[in-house]
Amino acid sequence: MNNKLQNMLLGVLIVTGIVLCAMLFASESKGGDKESTARRTTASNGSTAPIINAPTTAVDIQTKLAVITAVNSDKKTLSVRTFDEEENYSFYIEQPVYIYTEYGNAMTLSQLYMGDVVDITYDALSNKVQEIRLTSDVICHRAVSEVSVNTAYRTLTIYGKNYEYSRNVVVVSGLQLITPEQLSKDDVINVYEKDGKVVSVVVTRGHGYISLTGVDLFLGGYVDIGGENIKTVEKNMMITVTEGEYKVALSKDGYYGAKTIKVNRDEVTVVDFSEYVAEAVQNGNVFFDIDVEDAKLYLNGEETDYSEGILTIPVGTYSVRVSAQGYDNYVDKIEVVADYQKINIKMTPSETETQESTTAGSSNQGNGSSTGVTSQYETETTTKVSTTNRVYIDGPTGAIIYFDDSFLGVAPLDFAMVTGQHTFIVLSGSTVKSYTVNLVEGADDVRYDFSEK
């Protein structure tokens, strides 16, 4: 009986413990729900409770069309000038930065060059670059030559079409930024343009200069540079040419001398011809067979009498021009060798009768600039010496100034304005630079100072 009572009491205690545990657990769960609800309520009411996974850094991602003005792959630095705003930016290129060609191929920082046009994506707040891509949003005119620069209207003329450029347009020559005025028609360039506006210019073959010395015997004769550039020999000449190798030949009155030289970009190559004074001269015999009677023959811009038949002239390159009333001018070049040659010239009747006077041929000899050959891209312009306006060169003081390859004087100096497009060559110390200008007669004189800014 006692055992049964004990078992009963033990069962009651167990049941009572289970009930108490259940009640306690239910009480804690209820309290937890209230606390959770309270937390949610507090957060929704804008309390200071933290918001998990919220951004902690502000960003301003921008993509701009820009031109590279400096790049250093070793130091991992890049400088650009934006096309629209013309603002300059410099970046430290941290890894990883994605760099692509315009076709989406991966490339490295060392494969980017000054003058390249890129779409650059960066964070304007942290100045960190995310992506650089050679843009497909521009047109590139490659290996362009005979470019005309109009500084008055800020235009580049390429094959007869004008492209505007801004005051701060990026122009690259070698590893230097230059101005559009420092471009020469003798340069070979790549032009990047968008919607008719120049984005950047990269000089792929620049220009240098040839200085002739020891030419007293040849004064008034002709210098032929590479068979394409023929000029009258003057004292103190400085001739602008495209960088490269050339045969430079001088000829006058049966005297002839030639040298092969190399011209480097932005450097002066001095060519001395004094040792050719006693050189034997080779002559060639040329017979000009012209099918129009009384036609006039000009060799290197000088009227030449060919009525006696065979002409004995020094070997070399000559520009040939034949004119006759009622016929189009005949223009060509010939290479005279130490042998007999017959040159057959057939004139073409002109629809509108034109007549070219001997005076025109004589005036070409006077200025020493006519060769009788006009480039297919060259536009003939009328120049005149102004009676009212003067051009002043204020600096750099002591610099030697050349005007269209002819020696002008030492700065400061001034001279009567000659209208048209011209080139100044400025030799200051060991530095030589050229500048293209457009001179237009007007109310005011024109002043230039070519000192380094």
Steps between C-alpha positions, in 0.01 A plus 500: 500500500782733583670421170188592304473831684861580431464429131190718483674793667800462267269511196327815627838672549612411148180628341516819706864561386407454138214750530721757671768470228240545228362810667849649545592441133175656384566807715852553356377464142238765557752737648734445207226576252430826679869593496529415129190699424638788700826489302319496168280784614798705613680446169196594299459815709848621386701418814881471499488122456758397225380401153679186389674500144448875437770670270762681703688690212349748253592459131465713184578282198561699178608411147664766282647521152859613555844524339809360669750780567753299706546136596762325715454126533789468748352754742145393408386854427272631229399855402216587264318805362126463451362581158180684594611699808872516411589427861821327610495195732779290647452148636700239685409174330438248778445133431275364384412743218342365185663633180364406158545576133204641310423140401486377860840330509694528824811717507743650753585852610831480311304463175335840536665804340473877508228617263290183530129572538331295773175457689612513863271390785594617849361592842502878518502492882786257559679574167531127437490374142281199429535456123692645205392420146633631169191671367314399188323837500758685285630480143875472446658641183839328487827604335364834381747738332483846344275620784414869499459674837292817513583667830253784445196270475646204695452245225702213357448439129539136397460420131280806449275451805516725807492371859462736794733479798473660843756723666610215732491214250755227575785488245780249563844487342728232642455523876411869497177698486520773237259758359323477162713795384808279531369252244659515157369404158804270491373298798324165464224476759208297632190711557223378732172683440141482615213668316740722306694614807859403570538290817876448483796512260800265515810575291631169367775657286608845601714760330857616531713764332781519245755780523724548196855632535785551252256580219651823360567327168134395475326824604213567263504138386279220625496258790312175447403307813387147432373585153189662646611825660673739258595851613724784395825500695532795738739593777408380851220270385309283748285247314222305673462136393342179629736297719683231303786447256550726196727563208579873501628627165613851400542619142584822318670587172642155444606444862343214687543343843297253705495342845283246677389607847267400781262753655376439854184640654535853644873507420711702258718305255784713363613411147827652380568518125825693507705197389302472176642822352762324291294192424459401139148552375301242308265629232217343311371570147125550476284560192153639570257408221194722558210463257390867524702766325615799707420322826705625793713260705579558869758291687483544877286809443750666263411557134739297286579544130475160330487626142856383427399139556699298754554662841811416699412535867637360829367165614230517766126536551314775316146626510366550148222738407387576142245768418343612175206720412183293464644196678502369856830526679713187488664420836737213576837404649798348326823342618792610282775239479846508342366379164273607214127526566203596286198644679176488298242753615147507360291801596126482568276773353314690769127567485552855620801666347757588764821686469794495739742787466875491523474741791340225711793272433746775588323587825522135604874522465508810715332353803686172470202292607339378180586160362231481233349203683182523706399228745161341433390614845658845491274802468649794315457825693571859407749676722583868519725722702296731719564874481333564837559204733823367646590180681700530823705213648561593864678190621685306599765772501802399296320217319571453129177528301430342161194581291394228253852350515670836430712679759307794644717631782551493875213569743366748588424611145215610276416488129220588258218247520480244220146364488428128485617191687865500604745317725738655752805298607638615835857400590567590864819356646492127426120494465328526162125515450265596220163676511232527231317833483229654283553870429203710390522869429285706736490800729759378751858386483581142609737412784652163587713387790631147460668488840440189709198551725 
